[in-house]
Every structure is written in structure tokens, then in C-alpha cells.
Amino acid sequence: MRVGIGYDVHRLVAGKPLILGGVTVPYHLGLDGHSDADVLAHAVMDALLGAAAAGDIGEHFPATDPRYRGISSLLLLRHVTDYLVDRGWSVGNVDAVIIAEAPKLARYRDEMRRNLAREMRVAADRVGVKATTTEGLGFAGRGEGIAAQAIAFVYTLEKHTPGYIYGRD
């Protein structure tokens, strides 16, 4: 069993969609980045990769690579999940928080949870998504950007792992 933490931040700009957890949230500003700049999905990916001691999203999907220009971060999350599964890891659960002064995100959380869970191939009740403000403090409080933090638990059921029950998945 292992635990990893992830963090991401992107600047808010005009002319871009605001995508969080694969949901396009109606707002007059969006996040700027090489991919779709989904800070929630990015934090989750970094948490998963960190738990498996497998680097970070910058190593796996460099911003200098044109293949990832504008790509859906949910697609990248699916690739990270496949990468971990190929190495014997399963996702136990993920908990994440979005840090943004605006817009209000409560009505989009369940859809974000379902989107993330689908790409990680786990039940939605294994994915927590929360949102908070910074009470007007810092870059998020001034509306300059949005950040996200995530923690992920991964596990493996290899035969040599203590507690493995043979013949059960």
C-alpha cells in the first residue's frame, strides 16, 4: 500500500474554457495551459504517480510535446491509470480539493467525481472532490488562478504481498 500527494495550479485567462474534473464549468475565465489545464485531474495524476514512485505528469506528458497540446486531461488520467495497472497497482481511493474564489463549484462535484472515477476504473464513492476558497487571500483569492491538491492511495495484490488471499481478486 502506498500514498501519494499531488498539487497543480494554472492561471485564469479570458478566451479559454474552465475545465475541472472533466466538467466544463460556465465562467467568463478559463485555465491556461498546454493541455486543457484541468488542475483537478492534474493533481490527481500527480498523486497517483507519486504513490507508485513513478515520477510526475511533467515527465510523462511534457509541455514541450505537441501531442499533448489541448488534450483532455481525463485522457491523460486514463493513461496514468493504465501505466499503474501495467505495473501491478490498483487505485484504492483519491481525495481532492479545488482552491478557487470563484465560480461556485458545489453543483459540479458529483459529475467531477464520476468522470475521475470512470477514468481510474473505480466506483465514484472512492473519489472525493471538495472545493474551498482562500477568503480572498493569495493568487486564488484575487481570482488570478485556481489550484488543486489531491491524495491517492494505491495498492497491489501480488502473491508475495503480506495479507494476499490466494485465488481472490
VENHU-V980302 format. One record per residue. N is the residue number from 1. RES is the residue in three letters. SS is DSSP state (H for helix, E for strand, C for the rest). Layout:
n->N res->RES ss->SS
n->N res->RES ss->SS
This chain:
n->1 res->MET ss->C
n->2 res->ARG ss->E
n->3 res->VAL ss->E
n->4 res->GLY ss->E
n->5 res->ILE ss->E
n->6 res->GLY ss->E
n->7 res->TYR ss->E
n->8 res->ASP ss->E
n->9 res->VAL ss->E
n->10 res->HIS ss->E
n->11 res->ARG ss->E
n->12 res->LEU ss->E
n->13 res->VAL ss->E
n->14 res->ALA ss->C
n->15 res->GLY ss->C
n->16 res->LYS ss->C
n->17 res->PRO ss->C
n->18 res->LEU ss->E
n->19 res->ILE ss->E
n->20 res->LEU ss->E
n->21 res->GLY ss->C
n->22 res->GLY ss->C
n->23 res->VAL ss->E
n->24 res->THR ss->E
n->25 res->VAL ss->E
n->26 res->PRO ss->C
n->27 res->TYR ss->C
n->28 res->HIS ss->C
n->29 res->LEU ss->C
n->30 res->GLY ss->E
n->31 res->LEU ss->E
n->32 res->ASP ss->C
n->33 res->GLY ss->C
n->34 res->HIS ss->C
n->35 res->SER ss->C
n->36 res->ASP ss->C
n->37 res->ALA ss->C
n->38 res->ASP ss->C
n->39 res->VAL ss->H
n->40 res->LEU ss->H
n->41 res->ALA ss->H
n->42 res->HIS ss->H
n->43 res->ALA ss->H
n->44 res->VAL ss->H
n->45 res->MET ss->H
n->46 res->ASP ss->H
n->47 res->ALA ss->H
n->48 res->LEU ss->H
n->49 res->LEU ss->H
n->50 res->GLY ss->H
n->51 res->ALA ss->H
n->52 res->ALA ss->C
n->53 res->ALA ss->C
n->54 res->ALA ss->C
n->55 res->GLY ss->C
n->56 res->ASP ss->C
n->57 res->ILE ss->H
n->58 res->GLY ss->H
n->59 res->GLU ss->H
n->60 res->HIS ss->H
n->61 res->PHE ss->C
n->62 res->PRO ss->C
n->63 res->ALA ss->C
n->64 res->THR ss->C
n->65 res->ASP ss->C
n->66 res->PRO ss->H
n->67 res->ARG ss->H
n->68 res->TYR ss->H
n->69 res->ARG ss->C
n->70 res->GLY ss->C
n->71 res->ILE ss->C
n->72 res->SER ss->C
n->73 res->SER ss->H
n->74 res->LEU ss->H
n->75 res->LEU ss->H
n->76 res->LEU ss->H
n->77 res->LEU ss->H
n->78 res->ARG ss->H
n->79 res->HIS ss->H
n->80 res->VAL ss->H
n->81 res->THR ss->H
n->82 res->ASP ss->H
n->83 res->TYR ss->H
n->84 res->LEU ss->H
n->85 res->VAL ss->H
n->86 res->ASP ss->H
n->87 res->ARG ss->C
n->88 res->GLY ss->C
n->89 res->TRP ss->C
n->90 res->SER ss->E
n->91 res->VAL ss->E
n->92 res->GLY ss->E
n->93 res->ASN ss->E
n->94 res->VAL ss->E
n->95 res->ASP ss->E
n->96 res->ALA ss->E
n->97 res->VAL ss->E
n->98 res->ILE ss->E
n->99 res->ILE ss->E
n->100 res->ALA ss->C
n->101 res->GLU ss->C
n->102 res->ALA ss->C
n->103 res->PRO ss->C
n->104 res->LYS ss->C
n->105 res->LEU ss->C
n->106 res->ALA ss->H
n->107 res->ARG ss->H
n->108 res->TYR ss->H
n->109 res->ARG ss->H
n->110 res->ASP ss->H
n->111 res->GLU ss->H
n->112 res->MET ss->H
n->113 res->ARG ss->H
n->114 res->ARG ss->H
n->115 res->ASN ss->H
n->116 res->LEU ss->H
n->117 res->ALA ss->H
n->118 res->ARG ss->H
n->119 res->GLU ss->H
n->120 res->MET ss->H
n->121 res->ARG ss->C
n->122 res->VAL ss->C
n->123 res->ALA ss->C
n->124 res->ALA ss->H
n->125 res->ASP ss->H
n->126 res->ARG ss->H
n->127 res->VAL ss->E
n->128 res->GLY ss->E
n->129 res->VAL ss->E
n->130 res->LYS ss->E
n->131 res->ALA ss->E
n->132 res->THR ss->E
n->133 res->THR ss->C
n->134 res->THR ss->C
n->135 res->GLU ss->C
n->136 res->GLY ss->C
n->137 res->LEU ss->C
n->138 res->GLY ss->H
n->139 res->PHE ss->H
n->140 res->ALA ss->H
n->141 res->GLY ss->H
n->142 res->ARG ss->C
n->143 res->GLY ss->C
n->144 res->GLU ss->C
n->145 res->GLY ss->E
n->146 res->ILE ss->E
n->147 res->ALA ss->E
n->148 res->ALA ss->E
n->149 res->GLN ss->E
n->150 res->ALA ss->E
n->151 res->ILE ss->E
n->152 res->ALA ss->E
n->153 res->PHE ss->E
n->154 res->VAL ss->E
n->155 res->TYR ss->E
n->156 res->THR ss->C
n->157 res->LEU ss->C
n->158 res->GLU ss->C
n->159 res->LYS ss->C
n->160 res->HIS ss->C
n->161 res->THR ss->C
n->162 res->PRO ss->C
n->163 res->GLY ss->C
n->164 res->TYR ss->C
n->165 res->ILE ss->C
n->166 res->TYR ss->C
n->167 res->GLY ss->C
n->168 res->ARG ss->C
n->169 res->ASP ss->C
